[in-house]
Structures are given as structure tokens and as C-alpha cells.
């Protein structure tokens, strides 16, 4: 089935390279999608802030999504030409081996693969253990330090990106790609801003679509971009963690792919504003939009920093359920995405000055 405009945008965002601290190429893509109907600023860490003014300067609504994906950084080059690396973001050791990567050098891309000591040379005890990241390396086919550095142009500090292309599966509503965490959130605010720019749509506030940097290494861009926006209400637009897979306790499955966007009732860094949470749920019900609730005890989102801005910002996380995040490729369902866009758009339209004042009364 041919890709529509939304699928093409998701493909472009997914395939753009942009590990933490190296988000320039992703920012360029996002800027192109929003520059026609927003005023764009940029903070000094690199977060992009796209402003869409409605019928009033305030309240200011911040829709934050992080541009960065998990990846690696070259730490050193061995005398034989292998690369030692640092993880940028949270990686499970067991998903790394034999995965293709791209080293982004100043002189161009260098493909490689993550390797380790061959299994044929391991003892029986060693084979039973997960190989740790510290024992892995990146093989770019170099035969020496000199070839890797002088000929290939690789230097310590170069970013390394997973090599993974976008693909619609046989069920063409299921998309596979890298970096859904959190390019799907970036796509969400692009489409919400596009909806709000439509001729028949008005909103009683000013909306800021914010593509933040360095979320995966400490929510850093969220803090600096909140200083730019000075928001009255904030949403982190994220992936959810679908646990509808074999081996999960069916009685404990909170989130399913294809069952609607997820509203987080708790994460490690945020207990959402209760009145805002209820407003989101009531809006979903009023418009017949399916939704799910979930909690995340082991993770955090940009609202973890944003809700502490100034005297406090009512905040919540809305996400698109995804399987296999923090790996080279993850899955998402198009229906969940479309429903998330619709839900966020309708919530924004309800956030006038009186409603926002009532969130903290």
C-alpha cells in the first residue's frame, strides 16, 4: 500500500540520525515541517521551539518531544582498528551483538557492526552469560589504528547511530523503525500544529511544539527549553511501553498496541496533575477516542523537568504504545498515532485561561 504523507513523515523522522548531543539532522527535518505555520526559536543547547499563536498569548501550552535517540559514542580506537564505545542512553546488553551501526564522522558515514569474542572460543560457563557492553567493540573493517583514523576519519567523540530503516509490515498499519522513542512524539506535535493551523480551527492559547535535546541522558533540553517557553501547561509526547507480548502476565498487561494512545498516571519523575489528567480522559470520552492508562516505574519523560519550572507547571505524558523500544527497531500502530493526534488537538482547544487557572485551584 502506498505511503501517505503521515507515513512518509514518520519514515523520514525515524531514519534521521540523531543520538543524544548530535540532533542537528533531526532538527533540520522538523524545522522543514513546521516553519510555514510557526515562529521558530532555538535554545542554546539545540532544542527547537516552534510557536503557534492562537487567540491569546496565554495560556502557553508546551508540547515537548525529544529528538535524540539512544546510540553510542566512539571512546577510543585500538591499535588493530576496532572501536571502543560509550552508550548514549539505556541499552540492554543482549540486544547489541551483531547489530549494524553507522559511525558519523566529519568526513562521512562509516558502516560497522558490533562484535565480541567469537562464541566458538568461549568456555561453557562464558556461553551461559550475557556478553557485557564493556567487552564489545565496533568493527568497521579497518586493519589498523592508522586506517581507522587517518583513512576513515574516525575520532573519539564521533556519534554512532543504529542502522535500521523504516518499514510497514504485512499488516500495513504496523510500522517498524528505529527511534520511535521519541520521533513519534516529534511527529505528534508536528501534526497537532498542522491541525491548529487549519482554516477552521482556533485555539484560545499559544501552543509551542518543542523538540528537545539530550532527553535520553538526563532530560537536559527539557529544562532549558522550558525557560524559553515559560509554559502554563505541559505535555510530554512520547512512546508508551506495550507489554502485550508472550511471557507477560495477562492480568498485568496495562498497555496494548492498537488499543489507543496511553495516558500515564505515574512515572519515576512525575505524578501528573490530576485535573489535567481528568480533562484528557474526559476529552477522549467526549470525542469517542480510545485510550489506555499506564504507569512507568522505571522511566521518566521531559515533563519530569518541565513541571518543576518556575512555580510549577501542570503536566502529563501522552504516548503511542510501542514494542521493543531501546533497541535497533521497534513497532508502533498507525491507529494509535492518529488517535493520539486527535486527542491532543482536542485537549489543546479546551485549554483556555479559565480552564488552565482551574487546574491549580
C-alpha positions in Angstrom: 0.0 0.0 0.0 1.5 3.4 -1.0 2.6 5.6 2.0 0.5 8.7 2.7 2.0 12.0 3.9 2.0 10.9 7.6 3.8 7.7 6.9 6.4 9.5 4.8 7.0 11.9 7.6 7.3 9.1 10.2 9.8 7.4 7.9 11.9 10.5 7.5 11.9 11.2 11.2 12.7 7.6 12.1 15.6 7.3 9.7 17.2 10.6 10.5 20.3 10.1 12.6 20.3 11.9 16.0 21.8 10.4 19.1 22.0 12.5 22.3 24.0 15.6 21.8 24.1 15.2 18.0 20.5 16.1 17.0 21.2 18.5 14.1 19.9 16.4 11.3 16.6 15.6 13.1 16.1 19.3 13.9 16.6 20.2 10.2 13.8 17.7 9.3 11.4 19.1 12.0 12.1 22.7 11.0 11.1 22.0 7.5 7.7 20.6 8.5 6.8 23.4 10.9 8.4 26.6 9.5 5.4 27.5 7.3 2.9 28.0 10.1 5.0 28.7 13.2 7.6 31.1 14.6 10.8 29.1 15.3 13.3 29.7 18.1 16.2 27.6 19.3 17.7 27.4 22.8 21.5 27.3 23.3 21.5 23.5 23.8 19.9 23.0 20.5 16.2 22.4 21.3 13.8 23.7 18.7 10.8 25.8 19.8 8.0 26.3 17.3 5.3 28.8 18.4 1.8 28.8 17.1 -0.2 31.8 18.4 -3.9 31.4 18.8 -6.4 34.0 20.1 -4.3 34.8 23.2 -0.7 34.8 24.2 -1.6 32.9 27.4 -2.0 30.3 28.5 1.1 28.8 26.9 0.8 25.2 26.1 4.1 23.2 25.7 4.1 20.0 23.6 7.5 18.5 24.2 9.1 15.6 22.4 12.7 14.7 22.4 14.7 14.5 19.2 17.5 12.3 20.5 17.7 8.6 20.1 19.8 6.1 22.0 23.1 5.3 20.4 26.8 5.4 21.1 29.9 7.5 21.0 33.4 6.4 19.9 35.5 6.2 23.1 38.8 5.0 21.6 40.4 3.2 18.6 42.5 0.2 19.2 45.8 -0.5 17.5 44.1 -3.0 15.3 41.4 -0.5 14.2 38.5 -1.6 16.4 36.3 1.0 18.1 35.6 1.0 21.8 32.3 2.8 22.5 30.2 4.5 25.2 26.5 4.0 25.3 24.3 7.2 25.0 21.1 6.3 26.7 19.8 3.0 28.1 20.8 -0.1 26.2 20.2 -3.8 27.2 23.4 -5.7 26.6 21.6 -8.6 25.0 20.2 -6.5 22.1 23.6 -5.2 20.9 25.7 -8.0 19.4 25.8 -8.4 15.6 23.8 -5.2 15.1 24.8 -2.8 12.3 25.7 0.7 13.1 26.9 3.9 11.3 29.8 6.0 12.6 29.0 9.6 11.8 32.4 11.2 11.1 33.3 14.7 9.9 34.2 13.3 6.6 31.2 11.0 6.1 29.5 7.9 7.2 31.4 4.7 8.1 29.3 1.5 8.4 30.2 -1.1 11.0 29.0 -3.9 13.2 29.0 -4.6 16.9 31.2 -7.6 17.7 32.7 -9.5 20.6 34.9 -12.6 21.2 33.7 -15.4 18.9 31.3 -17.9 20.7 33.4 -20.8 19.4 36.2 -19.6 21.7 34.2 -19.2 24.8 34.1 -21.7 27.7 30.8 -23.4 28.6 30.4 -21.0 31.6 31.1 -18.0 29.4 28.4 -19.1 26.9 25.8 -19.0 29.6 26.4 -15.4 30.4 25.2 -12.3 28.6 28.1 -10.5 27.0 28.5 -7.1 28.6 28.9 -3.9 26.7 32.4 -3.3 28.1 33.5 -6.5 26.2 32.1 -5.4 22.9 33.6 -3.3 20.1 32.6 -1.9 16.8 34.3 -3.4 13.7 34.4 -1.0 10.7 36.7 -3.3 8.7 39.8 -1.3 9.4 43.1 -3.2 9.7 44.9 -0.7 11.9 44.6 2.4 14.1 46.0 4.5 11.2 43.5 3.2 8.7 40.5 3.8 11.1 41.6 7.3 12.0 43.6 8.7 9.0 41.8 7.0 6.1 38.3 6.5 7.6 38.4 9.7 9.6 37.1 8.3 12.8 37.8 10.2 16.0 36.9 9.8 19.7 33.7 11.6 20.3 32.1 10.7 16.9 28.5 9.6 17.3 27.4 6.1 16.4 23.8 5.5 15.2 21.9 2.2 14.8 21.5 1.3 11.2 17.8 0.5 10.8 15.3 1.5 8.1 11.6 2.2 8.3 9.2 -0.5 7.0 5.5 -1.1 7.0 4.8 -4.7 8.0 2.4 -7.1 6.3 -0.2 -5.6 8.5 0.4 -2.2 6.9 -0.9 -0.3 9.9 2.1 -1.5 11.9 5.3 0.4 11.3 8.8 -0.8 12.2 11.7 1.6 12.6 14.4 2.9 14.8 14.0 5.8 17.2 10.2 5.8 17.7 11.4 6.9 21.2 10.8 9.7 20.5 10.5 10.6 16.9 6.8 9.5 17.2 6.4 12.4 19.7 8.0 14.8 17.3 5.6 13.7 14.6 2.7 14.2 17.0 3.4 17.8 17.7 4.1 18.5 14.0 0.6 17.1 13.2 -1.1 18.9 16.1 0.4 22.2 15.0 -0.7 21.5 11.4 -4.2 20.8 12.7 -4.3 24.1 14.6 -3.1 26.0 11.5 -6.1 24.8 9.6 -8.6 27.4 8.4 -11.5 26.2 10.6 -9.5 25.6 13.8 -9.0 28.1 16.5 -7.3 27.7 19.9 -7.6 30.1 22.9 -3.9 30.0 23.8 -0.4 29.8 22.3 1.0 26.4 21.5 4.7 25.6 21.5 5.9 22.4 19.8 9.3 21.8 21.3 11.8 19.2 20.0 14.1 18.8 22.9 17.7 17.5 23.0 19.5 15.1 25.3 16.4 13.5 27.0 18.0 10.1 27.0 20.9 11.3 29.1 19.1 13.3 31.7 16.1 15.4 30.4 18.5 18.3 29.7 16.8 20.0 26.8 13.5 20.0 28.6 14.9 22.2 31.3 16.4 24.8 29.0 13.5 24.9 26.6 11.1 25.4 29.4 12.9 28.6 30.2 12.3 29.7 26.6 8.6 28.9 26.7 7.6 29.6 30.3 4.7 27.2 29.9 1.4 27.2 31.8 0.6 23.6 30.9 2.9 20.9 29.5 2.6 17.6 27.8 5.4 15.2 27.1 4.5 13.4 23.8 6.2 10.0 24.0 6.1 6.3 23.2 4.3 4.0 25.7 5.6 0.6 26.5 3.3 -2.0 25.2 3.6 -5.2 27.3 1.2 -7.3 25.2 3.8 -9.9 24.3 4.4 -13.6 25.0 5.6 -14.1 28.5 3.7 -11.2 30.0 1.3 -11.8 32.8 -2.1 -11.2 31.1 -3.6 -9.9 34.3 -0.9 -7.3 34.5 -0.8 -6.1 30.9 -1.7 -2.4 31.1 -0.9 -1.3 27.5 -1.6 -2.9 24.2 -0.5 -1.8 20.7 -3.5 -0.8 18.6 -5.8 -0.1 21.6 -5.4 3.7 21.6 -3.0 6.3 23.0 -1.7 5.9 26.5 -2.2 8.4 29.3 0.5 7.9 32.0 -0.8 8.1 35.6 2.7 7.8 37.0 6.3 7.8 36.1 9.6 8.0 38.0 9.8 11.7 37.6 6.2 12.9 37.5 2.8 12.4 39.2 0.6 14.2 36.7 -1.7 17.0 37.6 -5.0 15.2 38.5 -7.3 17.8 37.0 -5.3 17.8 33.7 -5.4 14.0 33.7 -9.1 14.0 34.1 -9.5 16.7 31.4 -7.6 14.5 28.9 -9.7 11.4 29.8 -13.0 13.4 29.6 -11.9 14.8 26.2 -11.2 11.3 24.9 -14.6 10.1 26.1 -16.4 13.1 24.6 -14.9 12.5 21.2 -15.0 8.7 21.1 -11.2 8.4 21.1 -10.0 5.1 22.5 -7.3 5.5 25.2 -5.4 3.5 27.8 -3.8 4.3 31.1 -0.5 3.0 32.3 2.3 3.7 34.7 6.1 3.5 34.3 8.1 2.8 37.5 11.4 2.6 35.8 11.5 5.6 33.4 11.0 9.3 33.0 10.0 11.9 30.4 10.6 15.5 29.7 7.8 16.6 32.0 10.0 15.4 34.8 11.9 18.7 34.4 9.3 20.9 32.9 6.7 20.5 35.7 9.3 22.0 38.1 9.8 25.1 36.1 9.1 28.4 37.9 6.3 27.9 40.5 5.2 24.7 38.9 3.6 23.6 35.6 0.6 21.2 35.4 1.9 18.4 33.3 1.1 14.9 31.9 2.5 12.4 29.5 0.6 11.1 26.5 2.1 8.4 24.3 1.8 6.0 21.4 2.2 2.3 22.6 5.3 0.7 21.1 7.0 -2.6 21.4 10.8 -3.2 21.7 12.0 0.4 22.4 15.6 1.0 23.3 16.7 -1.5 20.6 17.6 -1.1 16.9 14.0 -1.4 15.8 10.6 -1.0 17.4 6.9 -1.3 16.4 4.0 1.1 16.5 0.4 1.1 15.2 -0.8 3.8 12.9 -4.3 3.9 14.6 -2.7 4.7 17.9 -0.8 7.5 16.3 -3.9 9.0 14.6 -5.9 8.8 17.8 -3.2 10.5 19.8 -3.1 13.4 17.3 -6.8 13.8 17.5 -6.8 13.6 21.3 -4.0 16.2 21.8 -5.6 18.5 19.3 -8.9 18.5 21.1 -7.4 18.9 24.5 -5.4 21.9 23.3 -8.6 23.5 22.0 -10.1 23.3 25.5 -7.2 24.9 27.4 -8.4 28.5 27.7 -7.4 30.8 30.5 -10.3 29.8 32.8 -9.7 26.1 32.4 -5.9 26.4 33.0 -6.5 28.5 36.1 -8.7 25.8 37.4 -6.0 23.2 37.1 -4.2 24.6 40.1 -7.1 25.9 42.2 
